[in-house]
Each structure stands twice: as structure tokens, then as C-alpha cells.
Amino acid sequence: AGSFQEAGVIQQAYNLNFPLHTVPASCAQCPAWSAFSVSSPAIVLETVKQAGAGAEDRPEAVVVRLYEAHGSTVTAWLQTSLPVKEAMLCDLLERPAVQGRLPLEQRGLRLSFTPFRVLSVLLLLSR
């Protein structure tokens, strides 16, 4: 019912095409854990991967790719439980953008999206 945004079509499509697979835990009391979360349902976290060119020299570099899926302008917070020491926007070839440095805030990384915009974020992790 309602628009595709209200009906959660994008999330349902991901659930259908990429179902979660359960893995037995080593203990019954293991706490729930998530490496990433995004504050807006309009933003899809599409990819998390080790940075490309030169990654073997910088294994602490991770690229996170997100996109706006509802055709809206939105500001969202990307939160991670990973030990990020530096974050910056980068292009699709994973080259840091000029003045692309993102401040690490209490709520995470603040990202601004225009309709259907793709953003790539390069995260440098503490060792």
C-alpha cells in the first residue's frame, strides 16, 4: 500500500535477492553486533570492501559505497563500530576527493545526498 518508499520495496527486494544466512554462534549469550548502520531508509549501504589500488600497502583502508534510493534530498548518519581514525569522500576509482575529509562526530559521519546520488567513503582504520 502507498508509494514504493512507504511500502519498503527496496528493502524487500534486497531481502529477496540477498537473503541473510544464519551462522551458529559459539555461545548462546553472544551480543548482537553490526559493523554499519545508516539513519535513513532512503539510503542504501550497497558495498563495504577493502580499498582497491595499493590496498596491499594499506590494509586498514575500507571503502563504503552508499546511494540515495527514494529520489529525495536527505542528510543521513553513517555509524560504524569499526575503529575509524580518518574518513573522506572519494570518487568511484577510490581516489580521495579534494576537500573531501569528513569530520568524525559523535553520531558518526554526516552525509548529504541529492536524488539517486552515489557516495563513496574511504575509511582509514586504526590498527
C-alpha positions in Angstrom: 0.0 0.0 0.0 1.1 3.6 -0.6 4.2 4.7 -2.5 7.2 2.4 -3.1 9.0 4.3 -0.4 6.2 3.7 2.2 5.9 0.0 1.2 9.6 -0.6 1.7 10.0 -2.1 -1.8 13.8 -1.5 -2.0 14.4 -3.3 1.3 12.1 -6.2 0.3 14.0 -6.5 -3.0 17.3 -6.8 -1.2 15.8 -9.3 1.3 14.6 -11.4 -1.7 17.8 -11.2 -3.8 20.3 -11.3 -0.9 18.8 -13.3 1.9 20.6 -13.4 5.3 22.3 -16.6 6.1 22.5 -17.6 9.8 25.7 -18.9 11.3 25.7 -20.8 14.6 27.2 -18.7 17.4 29.8 -20.1 19.7 27.7 -19.1 22.7 24.0 -18.5 23.4 24.7 -15.1 25.1 26.7 -13.6 22.2 25.7 -9.9 21.9 24.1 -8.6 18.7 26.7 -6.7 16.6 26.6 -4.6 13.4 29.6 -3.1 11.7 27.5 -0.3 10.0 24.1 1.4 10.2 22.5 4.2 8.3 20.0 6.6 9.9 17.7 7.0 6.8 15.6 4.3 5.0 16.2 6.3 1.8 20.0 5.5 1.9 21.2 2.0 0.9 24.6 0.9 2.0 25.5 -1.1 -1.1 29.1 -2.1 -0.7 31.8 -2.5 2.0 35.2 -3.5 0.7 38.9 -3.2 1.1 40.2 -0.2 -0.8 41.4 -1.0 -4.3 44.7 0.2 -5.8 47.5 -0.1 -3.3 45.3 -1.9 -0.8 48.1 -4.4 -0.1 50.1 -1.4 1.2 47.2 -0.1 3.3 45.2 -3.0 4.6 43.5 -0.6 7.0 41.7 1.2 4.2 38.0 0.3 3.7 35.6 1.8 1.1 31.9 2.1 1.9 29.6 2.9 -1.1 26.0 4.2 -0.5 23.3 5.6 -2.6 20.0 7.5 -2.2 17.2 5.3 -3.4 14.0 7.3 -2.9 14.6 10.3 -5.2 14.9 12.7 -2.3 17.4 15.1 -0.8 18.4 13.8 2.6 21.1 14.1 5.2 21.9 10.7 6.9 24.3 9.5 9.5 26.6 6.6 8.8 27.6 4.8 12.0 30.2 2.1 12.4 31.6 0.1 15.2 34.9 -0.1 13.4 37.8 1.9 14.8 37.9 4.8 12.2 40.7 7.2 12.6 40.0 9.2 9.4 37.2 9.4 6.8 37.0 11.1 3.4 34.8 11.1 0.4 36.3 9.5 -2.7 35.4 9.0 -6.3 34.3 5.7 -7.8 38.0 4.9 -8.5 38.6 5.4 -4.8 40.8 8.5 -5.1 40.2 10.9 -2.2 38.1 14.0 -3.3 39.5 17.5 -2.9 38.3 18.8 0.4 36.5 15.5 0.9 37.6 15.0 4.5 34.7 14.1 6.8 34.6 15.0 10.5 34.2 12.1 12.9 31.3 13.2 15.0 29.6 11.5 18.0 26.7 10.3 15.8 29.0 9.1 13.1 29.7 10.5 9.6 27.2 13.1 8.3 26.5 12.5 4.6 24.3 14.7 2.3 22.5 13.1 -0.6 20.6 14.5 -3.6 18.2 12.3 -5.5 19.9 9.0 -6.5 23.4 10.2 -5.7 26.1 7.6 -5.1 28.7 8.4 -2.4 31.9 6.5 -1.8 33.6 7.0 1.6 37.1 5.9 2.3 37.7 4.9 5.9 41.1 4.6 7.4 41.0 2.3 10.4 43.3 2.2 13.5 45.5 -0.8 13.7 
